Amino acid sequence: MDLIPSPTDDSEKADALATVEVFHSFLGQRQTLAEYINPESFYVKASPGHALIHSTLSQYVTQTDDMFDNLRKEGVETIEVVPVNKTHQKVWVYDNLAAVWTDTETRLDGRVDSTCVNLFTLHRYQGVWKISAIASEQLSEENTGYEIDEDASEIVKPINTLFDHLTNQNWDGFCSILVPGFGASLSRLPTTAIKPLAMELQPSLTG
């Protein structure tokens, strides 16, 4: 699969990135984030030495609010989620679909508590960018000086395999590529809004 070059200008990329940055600035602050996310879409996180965790975006926001509230009760005064290095940020936009790659630090009273690499997907609906999925990996303390690999061939390979299985209606093969319990957010504009879909429902498709 060839990567399609974006026909959009830098202002559209800046708008998509701004949605992600506002989301991070409000995260854990008991702010209403419905304007920036599709609440029932998906969040997944990998952490060193732990199994993958996943939830809806709404659940992730609530869990983060609870976690930050507990930290404040323990005496932490300031909590920030900020980009590590803006030169690492990558934004792709094609029509009403966008992807944002960014690394972030969670800082407690100015001290770095954790570092994550995050991939956001966004859909534009009624002229507004909304986050429709987040994939995140928390880096180990020994692995914070990572470099971005510009070669996307290894990432694209399972996507090509997924589409091959879908084309051939090989549902066992299709599901074998996926992590159980995860899903997709589909948009069929202008008639249909963003609709999260659990991947275990996919084998019922007939075409």
C-alpha angles and dihedrals in degrees: 000000000000119000108244113229115236116253091198131102128243093262091066091050089049090052092052092047091048090057090056093046093050089048090055093046092053097039112117093009097101089248124152104254100176089107090062106036142046094235099209095048123102140281125185130179134187120201129184110271095003136099120253113277124205140179141147117287089249091055091047092053092048093047091049091049090052093047093050091046089055091050090052090050087054090056105269107144105187129032121183134177106200139161115270096209122357090204086069092059116108125186128190124184129184117172106300097349127083139173126201124194114195139151120223140191125212106215124196111198088338095310118118107243100172142354125214138183111217136192116197126190118200136190123204111224124176089351095306128108114230128183109245100175142007126200113186137179122195109217123226118243089254094052105052094107095068126153124223113244108220092196105099096180095104091049094048095047097076090042090057089048090050092054091047090056091046092051091049093042089236095157096175089054091043093054093043089067093055132079107242114255097023129109151175137264112226128197126189102180139226095017101036129047124218109301122191113217126192109231094227086071093060098086088067089067115105101190 
